[in-house]
Amino acid sequence: MSKAENTKQRIIEKAAIIFNQNGYAGSSIADIMKLTGLQKGGIYNHFKSKDEIAVAAFDYSLSLIVKAVMIRVGQENTAIDRLHAFVDSFKGFTSQPIGVGGCPILNTAVESDDTHPRLRLHVQGAVNEIRALIGSIVELGIRQGEIVAATDTEQVSTIIFVTIEGAIMMSKLYGTDIYLDRAINHLHQYINNLAKQTTSPNFNRTDHGIG
């Protein structure tokens, strides 16, 4: 990686901290300058605008979470086990988040209203990709005969994603993981109900034992 690429990456990583902790509106180029030690010109050598920095910072923060989730999911062989692993990846996320400042999707979605259409569309795209990931696991389970064929893939991916994000919001608001823990336990039961009962007795376990 060249010196210019290293500098750009440093800006992204520092900006990710600021945006995730203070939000888009509460963060300024001056904050990024202070954290990186760069002058405004040095920052704008790599980015055209604050929006462009915010998008890059969002992508970086999200990539840390997706990487951690995929490591957990990739350790499992069956679709049901992969869904359980996906959910368990978020255990303790409120008190010990991956990266800094919590979930970038939740943090950014709150602010990315009509004032920031580019950021809003970018977050929507990220949400669609994560839901598609969940959906692909469900579709694999249907093809392999693990999950009931009539299962609505879109519905399952939405329920799992929204339940986790809503629980992260509640736990962050109240400063406790209890709401996230309850949501994760509920999702384990929900995932168990997706499985054909003839596939494996392990699928009936409420506590999947991952993590």
GROMACS elastic network, one bead per residue, 0.5 to 0.9 nm:
[ bonds ]
;  ai    aj funct       b0    kb
    1     4     6  0.81319   500
    1     5     6  0.59092   500
    1     6     6  0.63487   500
    2     5     6  0.50870   500
    2     6     6  0.61215   500
    2     7     6  0.86085   500
    3     6     6  0.50220   500
    3     7     6  0.61755   500
    3     8     6  0.86265   500
    4     7     6  0.51182   500
    4     8     6  0.62013   500
    4     9     6  0.86189   500
    4    46     6  0.82592   500
    5     8     6  0.50723   500
    5     9     6  0.61181   500
    5    10     6  0.85574   500
    5    46     6  0.89343   500
    6     9     6  0.51224   500
    6    10     6  0.61543   500
    6    11     6  0.86934   500
    7    10     6  0.50571   500
    7    11     6  0.62923   500
    7    12     6  0.87196   500
    7    36     6  0.89704   500
    7    42     6  0.89921   500
    7    43     6  0.87706   500
    7    46     6  0.84777   500
    8    11     6  0.51430   500
    8    12     6  0.63368   500
    8    13     6  0.87839   500
    8    43     6  0.79351   500
    8    45     6  0.89800   500
    8    46     6  0.61470   500
    8    47     6  0.84187   500
    9    12     6  0.50314   500
    9    13     6  0.61887   500
    9    14     6  0.86175   500
   10    13     6  0.51722   500
   10    14     6  0.61104   500
   10    15     6  0.83347   500
   10    36     6  0.71411   500
   11    14     6  0.53141   500
   11    15     6  0.58659   500
   11    16     6  0.84022   500
   11    32     6  0.73121   500
   11    33     6  0.86976   500
   11    35     6  0.86404   500
   11    36     6  0.63693   500
   11    38     6  0.87711   500
   11    43     6  0.73172   500
   11    46     6  0.88274   500
   11    53     6  0.81514   500
   11    57     6  0.84784   500
   12    15     6  0.50988   500
   12    16     6  0.60073   500
   12    17     6  0.88131   500
   12    53     6  0.67615   500
   12    54     6  0.82841   500
   12    56     6  0.62368   500
   12    57     6  0.50354   500
   12    58     6  0.87567   500
   12    60     6  0.71961   500
   13    16     6  0.51247   500
   13    17     6  0.66926   500
   13    57     6  0.65578   500
   13    60     6  0.71202   500
   13    61     6  0.80645   500
   14    17     6  0.53027   500
   14    18     6  0.65912   500
   14    19     6  0.88260   500
   14    32     6  0.67963   500
   14    35     6  0.64461   500
   14    36     6  0.66026   500
   14    57     6  0.82081   500
   15    18     6  0.50523   500
   15    19     6  0.59699   500
   15    20     6  0.82977   500
   15    27     6  0.86999   500
   15    29     6  0.89634   500
   15    31     6  0.83746   500
   15    32     6  0.58676   500
   15    35     6  0.81997   500
   15    36     6  0.86037   500
   15    53     6  0.72471   500
   15    54     6  0.73377   500
   15    56     6  0.87611   500
   15    57     6  0.58955   500
   15    58     6  0.89810   500
   16    19     6  0.52762   500
   16    20     6  0.58718   500
   16    21     6  0.83509   500
   16    53     6  0.87764   500
   16    54     6  0.75619   500
   16    56     6  0.82169   500
   16    58     6  0.64794   500
   16    59     6  0.88485   500
   16    60     6  0.71288   500
   16    61     6  0.62585   500
   16    99     6  0.88689   500
   16   100     6  0.78471   500
   16   101     6  0.88204   500
   16   104     6  0.87687   500
   17    20     6  0.53532   500
   17    21     6  0.60683   500
   17    22     6  0.83617   500
   17    57     6  0.82632   500
   17    61     6  0.84612   500
   17    99     6  0.80984   500
   17   100     6  0.57299   500
   17   101     6  0.67704   500
   18    21     6  0.52722   500
   18    22     6  0.57024   500
   18    23     6  0.72464   500
   18    24     6  0.84552   500
   18    26     6  0.86551   500
   18    27     6  0.63347   500
   18    28     6  0.86849   500
   18    31     6  0.74356   500
   18    32     6  0.73463   500
   18    35     6  0.86962   500
   18   100     6  0.88513   500
   18   101     6  0.84548   500
   19    22     6  0.53294   500
   19    24     6  0.54285   500
   19    25     6  0.85184   500
   19    26     6  0.77346   500
   19    27     6  0.60467   500
   19    28     6  0.89342   500
   19    54     6  0.71570   500
   19    57     6  0.76019   500
   19    58     6  0.81815   500
   19   101     6  0.84258   500
   19   104     6  0.86132   500
   19   107     6  0.85697   500
   19   108     6  0.83727   500
   20    23     6  0.56159   500
   20    24     6  0.80098   500
   20    57     6  0.87576   500
   20    58     6  0.82516   500
   20    61     6  0.83046   500
   20   100     6  0.67609   500
   20   102     6  0.68745   500
   20   103     6  0.77362   500
   20   104     6  0.61429   500
   20   107     6  0.64950   500
   20   108     6  0.77746   500
   21    26     6  0.88607   500
   21    27     6  0.87846   500
   21   100     6  0.72839   500
   21   102     6  0.79130   500
   21   107     6  0.85160   500
   22    25     6  0.77052   500
   22    26     6  0.51066   500
   22    27     6  0.58558   500
   22   101     6  0.84801   500
   23    26     6  0.52254   500
   23    27     6  0.61623   500
   23   107     6  0.67911   500
   23   108     6  0.70356   500
   23   111     6  0.74086   500
   24    27     6  0.54022   500
   24    28     6  0.80183   500
   24    50     6  0.89894   500
   24    51     6  0.88081   500
   24    54     6  0.73390   500
   24   107     6  0.89077   500
   24   108     6  0.73771   500
   24   111     6  0.69306   500
   24   112     6  0.84027   500
   25    28     6  0.76636   500
   25   111     6  0.77252   500
   27    30     6  0.82248   500
   27    31     6  0.64150   500
   27    32     6  0.80146   500
   28    31     6  0.51658   500
   28    32     6  0.66718   500
   28    33     6  0.87161   500
   28    50     6  0.79614   500
   29    32     6  0.50431   500
   29    33     6  0.60916   500
   29    34     6  0.86054   500
   29    40     6  0.72466   500
   29    43     6  0.84454   500
   29    50     6  0.70459   500
   30    34     6  0.61594   500
   30    35     6  0.86736   500
   30    39     6  0.86850   500
   30    40     6  0.76829   500
   31    34     6  0.51461   500
   31    35     6  0.62971   500
   31    36     6  0.86168   500
   32    35     6  0.51653   500
   32    36     6  0.59724   500
   32    37     6  0.80669   500
   32    38     6  0.80406   500
   32    40     6  0.88781   500
   32    43     6  0.84758   500
   33    36     6  0.52934   500
   33    37     6  0.54451   500
   33    38     6  0.50400   500
   33    39     6  0.58494   500
   33    40     6  0.65412   500
   33    42     6  0.88580   500
   33    43     6  0.75917   500
   34    37     6  0.52858   500
   34    38     6  0.71997   500
   34    39     6  0.85550   500
   35    38     6  0.81061   500
   36    39     6  0.86747   500
   38    41     6  0.79978   500
   38    42     6  0.57680   500
   38    43     6  0.66122   500
   39    42     6  0.51577   500
   39    43     6  0.65541   500
   39    44     6  0.88356   500
   40    43     6  0.51900   500
   40    44     6  0.62085   500
   40    45     6  0.85875   500
   41    44     6  0.50649   500
   41    45     6  0.60440   500
   41    46     6  0.89794   500
   42    45     6  0.52371   500
   42    46     6  0.73055   500
   43    46     6  0.56929   500
   43    47     6  0.63994   500
   43    48     6  0.87326   500
   44    48     6  0.57067   500
   44    49     6  0.71478   500
   45    48     6  0.76028   500
   46    53     6  0.89723   500
   47    50     6  0.76716   500
   47    51     6  0.89396   500
   47    52     6  0.61930   500
   47    53     6  0.63001   500
   48    51     6  0.82595   500
   48    52     6  0.64577   500
   48    53     6  0.80971   500
   49    52     6  0.52199   500
   49    53     6  0.65524   500
   49    54     6  0.87231   500
   50    53     6  0.50828   500
   50    54     6  0.61117   500
   50    55     6  0.86814   500
   51    55     6  0.62121   500
   51    56     6  0.86812   500
   51   116     6  0.80644   500
   51   118     6  0.77279   500
   51   119     6  0.71431   500
   52    55     6  0.52122   500
   52    56     6  0.63320   500
   52    57     6  0.85888   500
   52   119     6  0.87789   500
   53    56     6  0.51699   500
   53    57     6  0.60030   500
   53    58     6  0.84737   500
   54    57     6  0.50254   500
   54    58     6  0.59850   500
   54    59     6  0.85538   500
   54   119     6  0.76505   500
   55    58     6  0.50867   500
   55    59     6  0.62161   500
   55    60     6  0.86528   500
   55   118     6  0.83933   500
   55   119     6  0.63665   500
   55   122     6  0.72670   500
   55   123     6  0.87821   500
   56    59     6  0.51226   500
   56    60     6  0.62215   500
   56    61     6  0.87267   500
   57    60     6  0.50785   500
   57    61     6  0.61951   500
   57    62     6  0.85342   500
   58    61     6  0.52128   500
   58    62     6  0.60602   500
   58    63     6  0.84472   500
   58   104     6  0.62474   500
   58   105     6  0.79571   500
   58   108     6  0.79132   500
   58   122     6  0.88881   500
   58   123     6  0.83246   500
   59    62     6  0.51719   500
   59    63     6  0.59694   500
   59    64     6  0.88060   500
   59   104     6  0.87106   500
   59   122     6  0.89789   500
   59   126     6  0.85021   500
   60    63     6  0.50952   500
   60    64     6  0.66011   500
   61    64     6  0.54796   500
   61    65     6  0.69049   500
   61    98     6  0.84661   500
   61    99     6  0.65415   500
   61   100     6  0.80664   500
   61   103     6  0.81493   500
   61   104     6  0.63416   500
   62    65     6  0.52373   500
   62    66     6  0.61718   500
   62    67     6  0.85424   500
   62    99     6  0.88263   500
   62   103     6  0.78046   500
   62   104     6  0.62961   500
   62   105     6  0.75299   500
   62   126     6  0.83439   500
   63    66     6  0.50371   500
   63    67     6  0.59166   500
   63    68     6  0.85227   500
   64    67     6  0.52680   500
   64    68     6  0.63386   500
   64    69     6  0.87035   500
   64    98     6  0.67723   500
   64    99     6  0.66876   500
   65    68     6  0.52190   500
   65    69     6  0.61454   500
   65    70     6  0.85602   500
   65    89     6  0.89928   500
   65    97     6  0.88511   500
   65    98     6  0.59749   500
   65    99     6  0.75731   500
   65   103     6  0.83658   500
   66    69     6  0.50471   500
   66    70     6  0.59784   500
   66    71     6  0.85490   500
   66   130     6  0.84368   500
   67    70     6  0.51709   500
   67    71     6  0.62369   500
   67    72     6  0.88370   500
   68    71     6  0.52729   500
   68    72     6  0.66138   500
   68    73     6  0.88237   500
   68    89     6  0.74170   500
   68    98     6  0.79503   500
   69    72     6  0.52702   500
   69    73     6  0.61586   500
   69    74     6  0.84685   500
   69    85     6  0.79049   500
   69    86     6  0.60807   500
   69    87     6  0.87245   500
   69    88     6  0.87749   500
   69    89     6  0.55532   500
   69    90     6  0.81118   500
   70    74     6  0.56798   500
   70    75     6  0.85101   500
   70    86     6  0.77424   500
   70    89     6  0.88691   500
   71    74     6  0.51786   500
   71    75     6  0.65866   500
   72    75     6  0.55318   500
   72    76     6  0.74978   500
   72    82     6  0.80222   500
   72    85     6  0.58595   500
   72    86     6  0.69271   500
   72    88     6  0.84355   500
   72    89     6  0.66681   500
   72   210     6  0.88911   500
   72   211     6  0.89282   500
   73    76     6  0.57639   500
   73    77     6  0.85947   500
   73    81     6  0.79854   500
   73    83     6  0.74847   500
   73    84     6  0.83134   500
   73    85     6  0.52727   500
   73    86     6  0.57560   500
   73    89     6  0.83355   500
   74    77     6  0.75861   500
   74    82     6  0.74123   500
   74    85     6  0.87386   500
   75    82     6  0.80169   500
   75    85     6  0.84541   500
   76    79     6  0.79214   500
   76    80     6  0.89168   500
   76    81     6  0.58634   500
   76    82     6  0.55175   500
   76    85     6  0.75307   500
   77    80     6  0.86773   500
   77    81     6  0.68813   500
   77    82     6  0.70238   500
   78    81     6  0.52486   500
   78    82     6  0.62086   500
   78    83     6  0.87768   500
   78   137     6  0.89629   500
   78   140     6  0.86442   500
   78   141     6  0.72769   500
   78   144     6  0.87129   500
   78   146     6  0.79151   500
   79    83     6  0.62385   500
   79    84     6  0.86585   500
   79   137     6  0.55789   500
   79   138     6  0.65036   500
   79   139     6  0.84968   500
   79   140     6  0.62969   500
   79   142     6  0.86181   500
   79   144     6  0.84118   500
   79   146     6  0.72213   500
   79   147     6  0.81344   500
   80    83     6  0.51501   500
   80    84     6  0.63148   500
   80    85     6  0.86165   500
   80   137     6  0.81063   500
   80   138     6  0.78962   500
   80   141     6  0.69163   500
   80   146     6  0.73054   500
   80   147     6  0.77219   500
   80   191     6  0.68967   500
   80   192     6  0.74793   500
   80   194     6  0.81064   500
   80   195     6  0.69217   500
   80   203     6  0.72639   500
   81    84     6  0.50398   500
   81    85     6  0.60883   500
   81    86     6  0.85739   500
   81   203     6  0.79823   500
   81   208     6  0.81777   500
   82    86     6  0.60464   500
   82    87     6  0.86535   500
   82   137     6  0.71418   500
   83    86     6  0.50130   500
   83    87     6  0.63636   500
   83    88     6  0.86110   500
   83   134     6  0.73402   500
   83   137     6  0.70394   500
   83   138     6  0.79067   500
   83   188     6  0.85071   500
   83   191     6  0.70545   500
   84    87     6  0.52706   500
   84    88     6  0.61248   500
   84    89     6  0.86408   500
   84   187     6  0.81476   500
   84   188     6  0.62469   500
   84   191     6  0.71090   500
   84   192     6  0.87678   500
   84   208     6  0.68307   500
   84   210     6  0.76254   500
   85    89     6  0.60750   500
   85   208     6  0.85297   500
   85   210     6  0.64407   500
   85   211     6  0.82544   500
   86    89     6  0.53240   500
   86    90     6  0.76184   500
   86   134     6  0.81972   500
   87    90     6  0.59896   500
   87    91     6  0.76980   500
   87   160     6  0.78319   500
   87   164     6  0.77189   500
   87   184     6  0.62900   500
   87   187     6  0.73153   500
   87   188     6  0.76875   500
   88    91     6  0.53716   500
   88   184     6  0.69374   500
   88   188     6  0.87999   500
   88   208     6  0.87928   500
   88   210     6  0.65448   500
   88   211     6  0.66365   500
   89    92     6  0.86605   500
   89    93     6  0.82221   500
   89   210     6  0.87339   500
   89   211     6  0.77260   500
   90    93     6  0.51341   500
   90    94     6  0.84562   500
   90    97     6  0.83951   500
   90    98     6  0.89804   500
   90   164     6  0.78241   500
   90   168     6  0.87468   500
   90   180     6  0.81686   500
   90   184     6  0.81358   500
   91    94     6  0.81970   500
   91    96     6  0.88811   500
   91   177     6  0.81518   500
   91   180     6  0.72809   500
   91   181     6  0.67600   500
   91   184     6  0.75420   500
   91   211     6  0.79983   500
   92    95     6  0.56011   500
   92    96     6  0.57082   500
   92    97     6  0.71735   500
   92   177     6  0.61435   500
   92   180     6  0.77580   500
   92   181     6  0.78242   500
   93    96     6  0.51181   500
   93    98     6  0.68953   500
   93   102     6  0.74023   500
   93   103     6  0.84443   500
   93   168     6  0.74246   500
   93   177     6  0.76396   500
   93   180     6  0.81588   500
   94    97     6  0.55727   500
   94   102     6  0.66315   500
   94   103     6  0.86426   500
   94   168     6  0.63426   500
   94   169     6  0.86252   500
   94   171     6  0.63421   500
   94   172     6  0.58341   500
   94   175     6  0.76396   500
   94   176     6  0.71783   500
   94   177     6  0.59311   500
   94   180     6  0.79145   500
   95   102     6  0.88177   500
   95   171     6  0.87530   500
   95   172     6  0.81951   500
   95   175     6  0.77554   500
   95   176     6  0.71869   500
   95   177     6  0.66610   500
   96    99     6  0.87174   500
   96   100     6  0.89447   500
   96   102     6  0.84207   500
   97   100     6  0.65821   500
   97   101     6  0.71635   500
   97   102     6  0.53699   500
   97   103     6  0.75457   500
   98   101     6  0.85519   500
   98   102     6  0.71621   500
   98   103     6  0.81518   500
   99   102     6  0.71705   500
   99   103     6  0.85991   500
  100   103     6  0.84911   500
  101   104     6  0.77994   500
  101   107     6  0.85301   500
  102   105     6  0.89561   500
  102   106     6  0.81676   500
  102   107     6  0.75299   500
  102   168     6  0.84913   500
  102   172     6  0.82770   500
  103   106     6  0.54432   500
  103   107     6  0.61277   500
  103   108     6  0.84792   500
  103   165     6  0.82555   500
  103   168     6  0.78901   500
  103   169     6  0.89109   500
  104   108     6  0.57045   500
  104   109     6  0.80839   500
  104   123     6  0.89114   500
  105   108     6  0.53253   500
  105   109     6  0.57480   500
  105   110     6  0.85263   500
  105   123     6  0.64116   500
  105   124     6  0.88759   500
  105   126     6  0.78739   500
  105   127     6  0.75859   500
  105   165     6  0.84347   500
  106   109     6  0.52870   500
  106   110     6  0.64128   500
  106   165     6  0.68180   500
  106   166     6  0.86642   500
  106   168     6  0.83590   500
  106   169     6  0.73997   500
  107   110     6  0.57462   500
  107   111     6  0.71848   500
  108   111     6  0.53762   500
  108   112     6  0.58736   500
  108   119     6  0.79511   500
  108   120     6  0.79381   500
  108   123     6  0.72624   500
  109   112     6  0.51131   500
  109   113     6  0.75355   500
  109   119     6  0.85092   500
  109   120     6  0.67092   500
  109   123     6  0.65796   500
  109   124     6  0.83359   500
  110   113     6  0.73484   500
  111   115     6  0.85881   500
  111   116     6  0.79577   500
  111   119     6  0.89495   500
  111   120     6  0.82541   500
  112   115     6  0.69851   500
  112   116     6  0.52964   500
  112   117     6  0.67967   500
  112   118     6  0.82648   500
  112   119     6  0.57796   500
  112   121     6  0.84030   500
  112   123     6  0.80245   500
  113   116     6  0.57281   500
  113   117     6  0.66184   500
  113   119     6  0.84030   500
  113   120     6  0.62866   500
  114   117     6  0.53722   500
  114   120     6  0.77127   500
  115   120     6  0.89390   500
  116   119     6  0.55124   500
  116   120     6  0.61807   500
  116   121     6  0.87772   500
  117   121     6  0.60691   500
  117   122     6  0.84609   500
  118   121     6  0.53047   500
  118   122     6  0.62007   500
  118   123     6  0.87571   500
  119   123     6  0.62181   500
  119   124     6  0.85931   500
  120   123     6  0.52161   500
  120   124     6  0.62244   500
  120   125     6  0.86561   500
  121   125     6  0.61625   500
  121   126     6  0.87095   500
  122   125     6  0.50640   500
  122   126     6  0.63726   500
  122   127     6  0.87607   500
  123   126     6  0.50226   500
  123   127     6  0.62105   500
  123   128     6  0.85792   500
  124   127     6  0.51085   500
  124   128     6  0.61629   500
  124   129     6  0.86688   500
  125   128     6  0.50716   500
  125   129     6  0.62647   500
  125   130     6  0.88178   500
  126   129     6  0.50913   500
  126   130     6  0.63550   500
  126   131     6  0.86576   500
  127   130     6  0.52281   500
  127   131     6  0.61485   500
  127   132     6  0.84300   500
  127   161     6  0.84839   500
  128   131     6  0.51539   500
  128   132     6  0.59675   500
  128   133     6  0.85794   500
  129   133     6  0.61948   500
  129   134     6  0.88018   500
  130   134     6  0.64122   500
  130   135     6  0.85112   500
  130   157     6  0.84426   500
  130   161     6  0.79253   500
  131   134     6  0.51308   500
  131   135     6  0.60241   500
  131   136     6  0.85625   500
  131   154     6  0.78809   500
  131   156     6  0.89221   500
  131   157     6  0.51549   500
  131   158     6  0.64675   500
  131   160     6  0.84935   500
  131   161     6  0.67117   500
  132   136     6  0.60000   500
  132   137     6  0.86700   500
  132   154     6  0.83067   500
  132   157     6  0.73010   500
  133   136     6  0.51463   500
  133   137     6  0.65655   500
  133   138     6  0.88635   500
  133   157     6  0.82366   500
  134   137     6  0.52851   500
  134   138     6  0.64653   500
  134   139     6  0.87873   500
  134   153     6  0.84261   500
  134   156     6  0.80295   500
  134   157     6  0.53395   500
  134   158     6  0.87303   500
  134   160     6  0.81404   500
  134   161     6  0.83415   500
  135   138     6  0.50174   500
  135   139     6  0.61124   500
  135   140     6  0.85469   500
  135   153     6  0.54213   500
  135   154     6  0.65051   500
  135   155     6  0.89011   500
  135   156     6  0.73073   500
  135   157     6  0.54109   500
  135   158     6  0.88583   500
  136   140     6  0.61141   500
  136   141     6  0.86123   500
  136   153     6  0.82363   500
  137   140     6  0.50569   500
  137   141     6  0.63164   500
  137   142     6  0.87802   500
  138   141     6  0.50342   500
  138   142     6  0.63345   500
  138   143     6  0.87548   500
  138   147     6  0.72573   500
  138   151     6  0.83667   500
  138   152     6  0.89799   500
  138   153     6  0.62233   500
  138   156     6  0.79418   500
  138   157     6  0.81639   500
  139   142     6  0.50217   500
  139   143     6  0.62132   500
  139   144     6  0.85657   500
  139   147     6  0.83376   500
  139   149     6  0.89068   500
  139   151     6  0.89681   500
  139   153     6  0.68589   500
  140   143     6  0.51240   500
  140   144     6  0.61046   500
  140   145     6  0.85242   500
  140   146     6  0.84478   500
  140   147     6  0.85518   500
  141   144     6  0.51129   500
  141   145     6  0.60485   500
  141   147     6  0.50371   500
  141   148     6  0.82603   500
  141   149     6  0.87780   500
  141   195     6  0.83967   500
  142   145     6  0.51192   500
  142   146     6  0.59161   500
  142   148     6  0.62401   500
  142   149     6  0.53988   500
  142   150     6  0.85724   500
  142   151     6  0.79635   500
  143   146     6  0.77038   500
  143   147     6  0.81052   500
  143   149     6  0.80420   500
  144   147     6  0.77431   500
  145   148     6  0.71627   500
  145   149     6  0.75757   500
  145   195     6  0.88442   500
  145   196     6  0.76772   500
  145   199     6  0.80809   500
  146   149     6  0.87464   500
  146   194     6  0.84239   500
  146   195     6  0.56813   500
  146   196     6  0.57181   500
  146   197     6  0.86847   500
  146   198     6  0.85928   500
  146   199     6  0.60810   500
  146   200     6  0.88304   500
  147   150     6  0.85784   500
  147   151     6  0.73168   500
  147   193     6  0.89540   500
  147   194     6  0.56069   500
  147   196     6  0.54634   500
  147   199     6  0.87610   500
  148   151     6  0.56517   500
  148   194     6  0.63331   500
  148   195     6  0.62805   500
  148   196     6  0.57474   500
  149   152     6  0.85821   500
  150   153     6  0.89436   500
  151   154     6  0.89276   500
  151   155     6  0.83479   500
  151   156     6  0.78435   500
  151   194     6  0.73909   500
  152   155     6  0.52905   500
  152   156     6  0.62823   500
  152   157     6  0.87698   500
  153   156     6  0.52143   500
  153   157     6  0.62072   500
  153   158     6  0.85681   500
  154   157     6  0.53389   500
  154   158     6  0.61723   500
  154   159     6  0.86568   500
  155   158     6  0.51838   500
  155   159     6  0.61200   500
  155   160     6  0.86451   500
  156   159     6  0.51940   500
  156   160     6  0.61741   500
  156   161     6  0.85243   500
  156   191     6  0.88501   500
  157   160     6  0.53541   500
  157   161     6  0.60833   500
  157   162     6  0.84645   500
  158   161     6  0.52209   500
  158   162     6  0.58638   500
  158   163     6  0.82394   500
  159   162     6  0.53335   500
  159   163     6  0.58445   500
  159   164     6  0.84892   500
  159   187     6  0.87808   500
  160   163     6  0.53147   500
  160   164     6  0.62739   500
  160   165     6  0.86927   500
  160   187     6  0.68852   500
  160   190     6  0.89667   500
  161   164     6  0.53934   500
  161   165     6  0.61965   500
  161   166     6  0.85106   500
  162   165     6  0.51609   500
  162   166     6  0.58491   500
  162   167     6  0.83285   500
  163   166     6  0.52469   500
  163   167     6  0.60356   500
  163   168     6  0.85740   500
  163   180     6  0.88357   500
  163   183     6  0.65199   500
  163   184     6  0.83220   500
  163   187     6  0.79523   500
  164   167     6  0.51326   500
  164   168     6  0.61391   500
  164   169     6  0.86630   500
  164   180     6  0.70392   500
  164   183     6  0.67062   500
  164   184     6  0.72820   500
  164   187     6  0.87021   500
  165   168     6  0.50939   500
  165   169     6  0.62932   500
  165   170     6  0.87750   500
  165   180     6  0.88910   500
  166   169     6  0.50917   500
  166   170     6  0.63164   500
  166   171     6  0.86807   500
  166   180     6  0.84173   500
  166   183     6  0.88116   500
  167   170     6  0.50344   500
  167   171     6  0.60334   500
  167   172     6  0.83556   500
  167   177     6  0.86690   500
  167   178     6  0.89434   500
  167   179     6  0.56134   500
  167   181     6  0.82571   500
  167   182     6  0.82649   500
  167   183     6  0.62132   500
  167   184     6  0.85864   500
  168   171     6  0.51750   500
  168   172     6  0.59295   500
  168   173     6  0.84028   500
  168   177     6  0.80216   500
  168   179     6  0.75704   500
  168   180     6  0.58056   500
  169   172     6  0.51576   500
  169   173     6  0.60220   500
  169   174     6  0.86817   500
  169   179     6  0.89750   500
  169   180     6  0.86665   500
  170   173     6  0.50570   500
  170   174     6  0.62448   500
  170   175     6  0.82757   500
  170   176     6  0.84046   500
  170   177     6  0.86760   500
  170   179     6  0.63086   500
  170   180     6  0.75781   500
  171   174     6  0.52810   500
  171   175     6  0.55748   500
  171   177     6  0.51952   500
  171   178     6  0.66607   500
  171   179     6  0.53484   500
  171   180     6  0.60409   500
  172   176     6  0.66823   500
  172   177     6  0.77359   500
  173   176     6  0.80927   500
  174   177     6  0.85692   500
  174   179     6  0.88614   500
  176   179     6  0.71752   500
  176   180     6  0.82902   500
  177   180     6  0.52651   500
  177   181     6  0.60447   500
  177   182     6  0.86498   500
  178   182     6  0.61509   500
  178   183     6  0.86243   500
  179   182     6  0.51311   500
  179   183     6  0.62317   500
  179   184     6  0.86350   500
  180   183     6  0.50623   500
  180   184     6  0.61150   500
  180   185     6  0.86107   500
  181   184     6  0.51196   500
  181   185     6  0.62011   500
  181   186     6  0.85993   500
  182   185     6  0.51787   500
  182   186     6  0.61945   500
  182   187     6  0.86478   500
  183   186     6  0.50428   500
  183   187     6  0.61322   500
  183   188     6  0.86847   500
  184   187     6  0.50301   500
  184   188     6  0.62672   500
  184   189     6  0.88390   500
  185   188     6  0.51843   500
  185   189     6  0.66344   500
  185   190     6  0.87829   500
  185   206     6  0.69542   500
  185   207     6  0.71917   500
  186   189     6  0.52630   500
  186   190     6  0.62568   500
  186   191     6  0.87266   500
  186   206     6  0.83771   500
  187   191     6  0.59844   500
  187   192     6  0.84321   500
  188   191     6  0.51245   500
  188   192     6  0.61589   500
  188   193     6  0.87051   500
  188   205     6  0.81466   500
  188   206     6  0.57885   500
  188   207     6  0.71035   500
  188   208     6  0.72068   500
  189   192     6  0.50622   500
  189   193     6  0.63674   500
  189   194     6  0.89596   500
  189   204     6  0.78916   500
  189   205     6  0.78599   500
  189   206     6  0.55463   500
  189   207     6  0.85550   500
  190   193     6  0.52249   500
  190   194     6  0.67433   500
  191   194     6  0.51706   500
  191   195     6  0.70036   500
  191   203     6  0.83504   500
  192   195     6  0.55272   500
  192   196     6  0.86624   500
  192   197     6  0.87546   500
  192   203     6  0.54053   500
  192   204     6  0.55960   500
  192   205     6  0.73572   500
  192   206     6  0.75549   500
  193   196     6  0.78205   500
  193   197     6  0.82826   500
  193   203     6  0.84309   500
  193   204     6  0.78876   500
  194   197     6  0.88209   500
  195   198     6  0.83386   500
  195   199     6  0.72814   500
  195   200     6  0.86775   500
  195   203     6  0.68935   500
  195   204     6  0.85606   500
  196   199     6  0.57096   500
  196   200     6  0.82403   500
  196   203     6  0.88032   500
  197   200     6  0.68280   500
  197   201     6  0.74049   500
  197   203     6  0.78228   500
  197   204     6  0.79993   500
  198   201     6  0.76755   500
  199   202     6  0.87644   500
  199   203     6  0.78638   500
  200   203     6  0.58056   500
  200   204     6  0.79900   500
  201   204     6  0.57119   500
  201   205     6  0.77373   500
  202   205     6  0.56839   500
  202   208     6  0.79609   500
  203   206     6  0.81997   500
  203   208     6  0.78952   500
  204   207     6  0.89978   500
  204   208     6  0.86584   500
  205   208     6  0.57112   500
  205   209     6  0.86199   500
  206   209     6  0.87805   500
  207   210     6  0.80391   500
  208   211     6  0.89307   500
